[in-house]
Amino acid sequence: MGNENNELRMTHSCILSRGDEKFVRVTFEGDKTYAEGIVPSGEIETYRGFTEEEVEQLKLYLKLNKDEIMNKAKNITGIMHWF
């Protein structure tokens, strides 16, 4: 996908909220690629270095794995819990 050595790192935030909506920000990074999306909607908000087809694949990945990503995000304590 989009980068020469095909290594793509995925990271995600803790559970975030906006009003009643709960979501997780997910970032995909390669040497020359970057994309940021949201779970559970599966939308990619910003990207560079990926083709449209690759962005569609990232969206599908987010949608198919939203439950697992949300569950993992529950285990991360956000910085706001420190205050």
TORKOL-4160 file (C-alpha; in steps of 0.2 Angstrom, whole numbers, padded with zeros to 4 digits, m for minus):
83
<pt num="1" X="0000" Y="0000" Z="0000"/>
<pt num="2" X="0007" Y="0017" Z="m0005"/>
<pt num="3" X="0025" Y="0014" Z="0001"/>
<pt num="4" X="0039" Y="0005" Z="m0006"/>
<pt num="5" X="0043" Y="m0007" Z="0008"/>
<pt num="6" X="0025" Y="m0011" Z="0012"/>
<pt num="7" X="0027" Y="m0007" Z="0031"/>
<pt num="8" X="0013" Y="0002" Z="0038"/>
<pt num="9" X="0011" Y="0006" Z="0056"/>
<pt num="10" X="m0006" Y="0009" Z="0064"/>
<pt num="11" X="m0009" Y="0018" Z="0080"/>
<pt num="12" X="m0024" Y="0023" Z="0089"/>
<pt num="13" X="m0030" Y="0035" Z="0102"/>
<pt num="14" X="m0040" Y="0031" Z="0118"/>
<pt num="15" X="m0059" Y="0032" Z="0118"/>
<pt num="16" X="m0063" Y="0050" Z="0114"/>
<pt num="17" X="m0080" Y="0059" Z="0115"/>
<pt num="18" X="m0089" Y="0073" Z="0107"/>
<pt num="19" X="m0106" Y="0075" Z="0115"/>
<pt num="20" X="m0114" Y="0058" Z="0116"/>
<pt num="21" X="m0103" Y="0051" Z="0102"/>
<pt num="22" X="m0088" Y="0040" Z="0107"/>
<pt num="23" X="m0075" Y="0037" Z="0094"/>
<pt num="24" X="m0056" Y="0032" Z="0092"/>
<pt num="25" X="m0044" Y="0041" Z="0080"/>
<pt num="26" X="m0033" Y="0029" Z="0070"/>
<pt num="27" X="m0017" Y="0034" Z="0061"/>
<pt num="28" X="m0009" Y="0024" Z="0047"/>
<pt num="29" X="0009" Y="0029" Z="0044"/>
<pt num="30" X="0022" Y="0023" Z="0031"/>
<pt num="31" X="0039" Y="0030" Z="0025"/>
<pt num="32" X="0030" Y="0042" Z="0013"/>
<pt num="33" X="0011" Y="0039" Z="0017"/>
<pt num="34" X="0000" Y="0045" Z="0031"/>
<pt num="35" X="m0019" Y="0043" Z="0034"/>
<pt num="36" X="m0030" Y="0047" Z="0049"/>
<pt num="37" X="m0047" Y="0040" Z="0051"/>
<pt num="38" X="m0061" Y="0037" Z="0064"/>
<pt num="39" X="m0069" Y="0022" Z="0071"/>
<pt num="40" X="m0083" Y="0017" Z="0072"/>
<pt num="41" X="m0088" Y="0027" Z="0056"/>
<pt num="42" X="m0073" Y="0020" Z="0046"/>
<pt num="43" X="m0070" Y="0037" Z="0038"/>
<pt num="44" X="m0053" Y="0043" Z="0033"/>
<pt num="45" X="m0052" Y="0061" Z="0036"/>
<pt num="46" X="m0035" Y="0065" Z="0029"/>
<pt num="47" X="m0022" Y="0056" Z="0019"/>
<pt num="48" X="m0007" Y="0058" Z="0008"/>
<pt num="49" X="0003" Y="0046" Z="m0002"/>
<pt num="50" X="m0011" Y="0033" Z="m0004"/>
<pt num="51" X="m0021" Y="0030" Z="m0020"/>
<pt num="52" X="m0040" Y="0032" Z="m0019"/>
<pt num="53" X="m0041" Y="0013" Z="m0020"/>
<pt num="54" X="m0029" Y="0011" Z="m0005"/>
<pt num="55" X="m0040" Y="0024" Z="0005"/>
<pt num="56" X="m0055" Y="0013" Z="0001"/>
<pt num="57" X="m0045" Y="m0002" Z="0008"/>
<pt num="58" X="m0041" Y="0008" Z="0024"/>
<pt num="59" X="m0059" Y="0012" Z="0026"/>
<pt num="60" X="m0064" Y="m0006" Z="0024"/>
<pt num="61" X="m0051" Y="m0011" Z="0037"/>
<pt num="62" X="m0058" Y="0001" Z="0049"/>
<pt num="63" X="m0076" Y="m0004" Z="0047"/>
<pt num="64" X="m0072" Y="m0023" Z="0048"/>
<pt num="65" X="m0061" Y="m0021" Z="0064"/>
<pt num="66" X="m0070" Y="m0007" Z="0073"/>
<pt num="67" X="m0075" Y="m0018" Z="0087"/>
<pt num="68" X="m0057" Y="m0024" Z="0090"/>
<pt num="69" X="m0050" Y="m0006" Z="0089"/>
<pt num="70" X="m0063" Y="0001" Z="0101"/>
<pt num="71" X="m0060" Y="m0013" Z="0113"/>
<pt num="72" X="m0041" Y="m0010" Z="0113"/>
<pt num="73" X="m0044" Y="0009" Z="0114"/>
<pt num="74" X="m0053" Y="0006" Z="0131"/>
<pt num="75" X="m0037" Y="0000" Z="0138"/>
<pt num="76" X="m0028" Y="0017" Z="0135"/>
<pt num="77" X="m0030" Y="0030" Z="0148"/>
<pt num="78" X="m0032" Y="0047" Z="0140"/>
<pt num="79" X="m0022" Y="0062" Z="0147"/>
<pt num="80" X="m0038" Y="0070" Z="0153"/>
<pt num="81" X="m0039" Y="0056" Z="0166"/>
<pt num="82" X="m0024" Y="0063" Z="0175"/>
<pt num="83" X="m0032" Y="0080" Z="0179"/>
